[in-house]
């Protein structure tokens, strides 16, 4: 029996789908994540934007084109927000939400809609991994309630996985890099174990550790010291920003100022001079004036970002920002173009600092990533090898390099 697990959205969704795939494989099913002919379909939906919800709904019809008789099991953020939109579709056997995904394997024979709220972290099977990189869930849910974001309403309150379970999965993992992921990794806490203490516990794991997206408030001297003490944590910080304007940050319910954010960046660079700081920026938030947008452009250089993920504002139902007057699409499109250009310049400027220098790169199929998240391509590189390389110039979406030696 063949099962297809099709995923839209974030890394967290991808990790949860990988866990589901492993659970299905252990039950004897032939499992794929490529949309095609199958006997049963699982759809992990996304609601971060209107377009993501639309694609989630359309995915059901795409599945039925391959096999109209196969049942479709739907779960995730879009079905949490609007279960009926999926339950009414022909072929859908079962609809769940963003929470309780770990119970899907137990309820494959059930029918109907259930949107249970998890009070504790929901364990799932460890996802199948390559020898190169593995994603490890440490947390779920969010308590921040940013004015533009629907995720806290869909995934529920923040809840953390036990440190014992995390360390156990990390030690069993055969990958050479482990990415700690969650909806709000910064809020991780298991009793007295916060994120820094968890990193110390992972210090003996024979893999390099990479952190998922962080909030500025978690960047303290204690966290940075814990990263150094662990010895295997990559100096890459995806530090969520969203806007360079204090006025817009207040309207977004982001709990820091531009000045506080930049101070966090400085703190990181003092501790890790070669650190990469990447971020997210939203173009065209309803209250964003031209002078506000200019501050988002200027902070890209001030912070020295290595990479910027840019998004146009998308009003999400039932959020505070959805009640605000949206800016014209033409303004959002024009600002997105300027933001994207500035992001490309920043990434090139960051890579340029390391040309001629030696870095450690973990190679995948056609390239790999340095510890500070520069995409690197090198002739003769093999998947799963950790190598010393020297950067020679720009290539594709990163840099080309010469391999100096393999790290055992």
HELIX and SHEET records of a PDB file:
HELIX    1   1 UNK A   11  UNK A   26  1                                  16    
HELIX    2   2 UNK A   50  UNK A   66  1                                  17    
HELIX    3   3 UNK A   77  UNK A   81  1                                   5    
HELIX    4   4 UNK A   84  UNK A   87  1                                   4    
HELIX    5   5 UNK A  101  UNK A  107  5                                   7    
HELIX    6   6 UNK A  151  UNK A  155  1                                   5    
HELIX    7   7 UNK A  163  UNK A  172  1                                  10    
HELIX    8   8 UNK A  185  UNK A  187  5                                   3    
HELIX    9   9 UNK A  195  UNK A  201  1                                   7    
HELIX   10  10 UNK A  216  UNK A  218  5                                   3    
HELIX   11  11 UNK A  221  UNK A  230  1                                  10    
HELIX   12  12 UNK A  246  UNK A  252  1                                   7    
HELIX   13  13 UNK A  258  UNK A  271  1                                  14    
HELIX   14  14 UNK A  290  UNK A  303  1                                  14    
HELIX   15  15 UNK A  321  UNK A  323  5                                   3    
HELIX   16  16 UNK A  329  UNK A  352  1                                  24    
SHEET    1   A 6 UNK A  30  UNK A  32  0                                        
SHEET    2   A 6 UNK A   2  UNK A   7  1                                        
SHEET    3   A 6 UNK A  40  UNK A  45  1                                        
SHEET    4   A 6 UNK A  71  UNK A  76  1                                        
SHEET    5   A 6 UNK A  92  UNK A  95  1                                        
SHEET    6   A 6 UNK A 112  UNK A 113  1                                        
SHEET    1   B 3 UNK A 133  UNK A 137  0                                        
SHEET    2   B 3 UNK A 177  UNK A 181  1                                        
SHEET    3   B 3 UNK A 208  UNK A 211  1                                        
SHEET    1   C 2 UNK A 139  UNK A 140  0                                        
SHEET    2   C 2 UNK A 159  UNK A 160 -1                                        
SHEET    1   D 2 UNK A 189  UNK A 190  0                                        
SHEET    2   D 2 UNK A 193  UNK A 194 -1                                        
SHEET    1   E 3 UNK A 236  UNK A 238  0                                        
SHEET    2   E 3 UNK A 276  UNK A 283  1                                        
SHEET    3   E 3 UNK A 307  UNK A 312  1                                        
SHEET    1   F 6 UNK A 358  UNK A 363  0                                        
SHEET    2   F 6 UNK A 368  UNK A 370 -1                                        
SHEET    3   F 6 UNK A 375  UNK A 378 -1                                        
SHEET    4   F 6 UNK A 398  UNK A 406  1                                        
SHEET    5   F 6 UNK A 386  UNK A 395 -1                                        
SHEET    6   F 6 UNK A 358  UNK A 363 -1                                        
END                                                                             
